[in-house]
Structure formats: structure tokens, C-alpha cells
Amino acid sequence: MPNSNLPNNNAGFVALLDTGAQLTSLSPKVPQTLGLMQIGTGTIVPASGQHINVPKFHVRIDIPIATNVQLKGGGQYQSAYLQGKDMDVFQLPFQPPNYDVLLGMDFISLFHITLFRGRFILSN
């Protein structure tokens, strides 16, 4: 997620691409850090199969890629993000130890994803 709204504009959030998840969700850290306003609640069903009511938020998610993009033909332009999406997301009922945003198929399907030499390459 872009960091332009974070305090002091000095940090972002770590995201996990989860092709097994239908929906994108946030750790409790994200709404707290950004001061997001809850727009309702929803029910998620994690792998345990238990239905859990969780807070729901409306956010914009973009993917940071570069600050200077070279164009064919010699031109260049300033671009910091792949075009993302405004979407409703749910808060996870726990704080994962290694990521802040779980990108589910509702977001991943917006992009062409290539796995090359152990790295994901996203394009849209």
C-alpha cells in the first residue's frame, strides 16, 4: 500500500499475495496507523471454518514499483505505483507476524502476475 498517508511519509506496509484467499484483508495495524474509519462489519470464514464478525473499511490499494520509468523511444515519466483499486476490505481478527496486508484474488486478479526466479512480477 502506498505510504503517502502514513505519519511522516516514511513507511509502508508489507503485503502477502495469497491466491488461496478470495478477499483482501488488513491486519489491525493498518487501520490503526492510518486512522481509517470503519464503514461496517462483515463475516469472514478463515481456514478453521469458524464464522467471525470483523470490521470493514474502504481503502485504495496501489502497488509501489518505481520512481522513474523509462519508456521505449527514450522518454521517461515519474510513476510510483501500479494502478490499483478502491475496495472494501475486512480486518483480520489477529496481527500476522510477517505481513500487514493480505492481497486476495479480488485484488490479484487486476494484474498479470509472473513468477520468475523466485520473484513475483506484477503488471497491468
Secondary structure, 3 states (H helix, E strand, C coil): CCCCCCHHHCCCCCEEECCCCCCCEECCHHHHHHCCCCCEEEEECCCCCCCEEEEEEEEEEEEECCCCEECCCCCEECCCEEEEEEEEEEECCCCCCCCCEEECHHHHCCCEEEEECCEEEEEC
